Amino acid sequence: MIEEPVHGGIVGQAAALFAVTNIDDIVLLALFFARAAGRRGALRIVLGQYAGFTAILVVAVAAAFGATFLPDDVLPYLGLLPLALGVKAAWRWWRDGDDGEETAPAGGPGAMEVAAVTFANGGDNIGVYVPVFATSAGGLGDVAVYAAVFLVLVAVWCLAGRFVATRPFVARALSRWGHVLLPVVLIALGVLILVEGGAFGL
């Protein structure tokens, strides 16, 4: 009789924590989905999002229980990943012209590109998740609940990003400007991660 409300409370806390730390991902997902072609392109984005977020969880859980895959002073340099991908996308746009028709590879962004951006953008998430996991009263049991809720909500976030990208007004805007917005957002995200983390003494 006592366990159910406790787990119910953890589920609510996990959902709120995920929402607060991942709200910006919906914008990135909408941009990715706008560049995806067909179901296979959308599937690559979902797989990439799951791969990137799973990596975030693995690092956070390991750090919470004493193993450190990524030292704190390395996290700011994750900003190099979206920065590099943004520069690559900008170069492709500049090379192919400004009509936006030839800027995306067949099928849209690859799963590894999405995973890299998701992981890099999750550096702050790791810093938030580690103390939450480390201080959970239920230990690994509570952490498992957090992880399960997070992974379910990744699917919800993908659906939300797809929904936003397919609204008529948004779809028209992204169709016209998505090839410009994607590199701009990725480069800005990379610079923001580097600056906020103090990389290179910034």
C-alpha positions as CSV (number, residue, x, y, z in Angstrom):
1,M,0.0,0.0,0.0
2,I,2.9,2.3,0.6
3,E,5.0,1.5,-2.5
4,E,2.4,2.6,-5.1
5,P,2.2,6.3,-4.2
6,V,6.0,6.4,-3.8
7,H,6.5,5.1,-7.3
8,G,3.7,7.3,-8.6
9,G,5.5,10.3,-7.1
10,I,8.8,9.2,-8.7
11,V,7.0,8.9,-12.1
12,G,5.7,12.5,-11.8
13,Q,9.1,13.8,-10.7
14,A,10.8,12.0,-13.6
15,A,8.3,13.4,-16.1
16,A,8.8,16.9,-14.8
17,L,12.6,16.6,-14.8
18,F,12.6,15.3,-18.3
19,A,10.3,18.1,-19.6
20,V,12.4,20.8,-17.9
21,T,15.7,19.5,-19.2
22,N,14.6,18.7,-22.7
23,I,12.2,21.4,-23.8
24,D,14.7,22.8,-26.3
25,D,15.0,19.3,-28.0
26,I,11.5,19.8,-29.5
27,V,12.8,22.7,-31.6
28,L,15.8,20.6,-32.8
29,L,13.6,17.6,-33.5
30,A,11.2,19.8,-35.5
31,L,14.1,21.0,-37.6
32,F,15.4,17.5,-38.1
33,F,11.9,16.1,-39.1
34,A,11.4,19.0,-41.5
35,R,14.6,17.8,-43.4
36,A,13.6,14.1,-43.2
37,A,12.3,12.3,-46.3
38,G,9.7,9.7,-45.8
39,R,9.3,7.1,-43.0
40,R,12.9,5.9,-43.3
41,G,14.2,9.4,-42.7
42,A,11.9,9.9,-39.8
43,L,12.9,6.5,-38.3
44,R,16.6,7.6,-38.5
45,I,15.8,10.7,-36.5
46,V,13.9,8.6,-33.8
47,L,16.8,6.1,-33.6
48,G,19.3,8.9,-33.4
49,Q,17.4,10.6,-30.6
50,Y,17.1,7.3,-28.7
51,A,20.8,6.6,-29.2
52,G,21.9,10.0,-28.0
53,F,19.6,10.1,-25.0
54,T,20.5,6.5,-24.0
55,A,24.2,7.6,-24.0
56,I,23.2,10.5,-21.7
57,L,21.5,8.1,-19.3
58,V,24.5,5.7,-19.3
59,V,26.9,8.5,-18.5
60,A,24.6,10.0,-15.8
61,V,23.9,6.6,-14.1
62,A,27.6,5.6,-14.2
63,A,28.7,9.0,-12.7
64,A,25.9,8.8,-10.0
65,F,27.3,5.4,-8.8
66,G,30.9,6.3,-8.9
67,A,32.1,5.6,-12.4
68,T,33.0,8.6,-14.5
69,F,33.2,8.1,-18.3
70,L,33.3,11.9,-19.0
71,P,35.1,14.2,-16.5
72,D,33.3,17.5,-15.9
73,D,35.9,19.5,-17.7
74,V,35.3,17.5,-20.9
75,L,31.5,18.3,-21.0
76,P,31.9,21.8,-22.4
77,Y,33.8,20.5,-25.4
78,L,30.7,18.5,-26.5
79,G,29.7,21.7,-28.1
80,L,32.2,21.0,-30.8
81,L,29.8,18.2,-32.1
82,P,26.8,20.4,-33.1
83,L,29.2,23.2,-34.1
84,A,30.9,20.9,-36.6
85,L,27.6,19.5,-37.9
86,G,26.3,23.0,-38.2
87,V,29.3,24.1,-40.2
88,K,29.0,21.0,-42.4
89,A,25.3,21.8,-43.1
90,A,26.1,25.4,-43.8
91,W,28.9,24.4,-46.2
92,R,26.4,22.0,-48.0
93,W,23.9,24.8,-48.3
94,W,26.5,27.3,-49.6
95,R,27.8,24.7,-52.1
96,D,24.5,23.6,-53.5
97,G,22.9,27.1,-53.6
98,D,20.3,28.9,-51.6
99,D,17.1,27.2,-53.0
100,G,17.1,24.6,-50.2
101,E,16.4,21.7,-52.5
102,E,19.8,20.0,-52.5
103,T,21.1,20.8,-49.0
104,A,20.0,17.7,-47.2
105,P,21.4,14.2,-47.8
106,A,19.0,11.6,-49.2
107,G,16.5,10.9,-46.4
108,G,17.5,13.8,-44.3
109,P,19.8,13.8,-41.2
110,G,21.5,10.5,-40.4
111,A,20.9,8.7,-37.1
112,M,24.5,9.3,-35.9
113,E,24.2,13.0,-36.6
114,V,21.0,13.2,-34.6
115,A,22.6,11.1,-31.8
116,A,25.7,13.4,-31.7
117,V,23.6,16.6,-31.4
118,T,21.3,15.0,-28.8
119,F,24.2,13.8,-26.7
120,A,26.1,17.1,-27.0
121,N,22.9,19.1,-26.1
122,G,22.5,16.8,-23.1
123,G,25.7,17.9,-21.3
124,D,23.6,20.0,-18.9
125,N,21.2,17.2,-18.5
126,I,24.0,15.0,-17.2
127,G,24.9,17.6,-14.6
128,V,21.3,17.6,-13.4
129,Y,20.6,13.9,-13.5
130,V,23.7,12.8,-11.6
131,P,22.8,14.4,-8.2
132,V,19.2,13.3,-8.6
133,F,20.2,9.7,-9.3
134,A,22.9,9.7,-6.6
135,T,20.5,10.9,-3.9
136,S,17.5,8.8,-4.8
137,A,16.2,7.1,-1.6
138,G,15.4,3.9,-3.5
139,G,18.8,3.5,-5.1
140,L,18.9,1.6,-8.4
141,G,15.2,0.9,-8.2
142,D,14.3,4.6,-8.3
143,V,16.9,5.2,-11.1
144,A,15.3,2.4,-13.1
145,V,12.0,4.2,-12.8
146,Y,13.5,7.5,-13.9
147,A,15.2,5.8,-16.9
148,A,12.0,4.0,-18.0
149,V,10.0,7.3,-17.8
150,F,12.7,9.2,-19.7
151,L,12.8,6.6,-22.5
152,V,9.0,6.6,-22.8
153,L,9.1,10.4,-23.0
154,V,11.7,10.4,-25.7
155,A,9.0,8.8,-27.9
156,V,6.6,11.5,-26.9
157,W,9.2,14.2,-27.7
158,C,9.7,12.7,-31.1
159,L,6.0,12.8,-31.8
160,A,5.8,16.4,-30.6
161,G,8.7,17.4,-32.9
162,R,7.1,15.6,-35.8
163,F,3.7,17.3,-35.0
164,V,5.3,20.7,-34.9
165,A,7.2,20.1,-38.1
166,T,4.1,19.0,-40.0
167,R,1.7,21.9,-39.0
168,P,0.9,23.7,-42.3
169,F,2.3,27.1,-41.3
170,V,5.4,25.6,-39.6
171,A,5.9,23.1,-42.5
172,R,5.8,25.9,-45.1
173,A,8.2,28.0,-43.0
174,L,10.6,25.1,-42.4
175,S,10.4,24.1,-46.1
176,R,11.5,27.5,-47.1
177,W,14.0,28.3,-44.3
178,G,14.8,25.0,-42.7
179,H,18.0,24.6,-44.7
180,V,19.2,27.9,-43.2
181,L,17.8,27.5,-39.7
182,L,19.3,24.0,-39.1
183,P,23.0,25.1,-39.5
184,V,22.3,28.4,-37.6
185,V,20.7,26.6,-34.7
186,L,23.4,23.9,-34.6
187,I,26.2,26.4,-34.7
188,A,24.5,28.6,-32.1
189,L,24.0,25.6,-29.9
190,G,27.6,24.5,-30.2
191,V,28.9,28.0,-29.4
192,L,26.5,28.3,-26.4
193,I,27.7,24.9,-24.9
194,L,31.3,25.9,-25.4
195,V,30.9,29.4,-23.9
196,E,28.6,28.4,-20.9
197,G,31.0,25.6,-20.1
198,G,34.1,27.8,-20.2
199,A,35.8,25.8,-23.0
200,F,39.0,27.4,-24.4
201,G,38.8,29.9,-21.6
202,L,35.7,31.6,-23.1
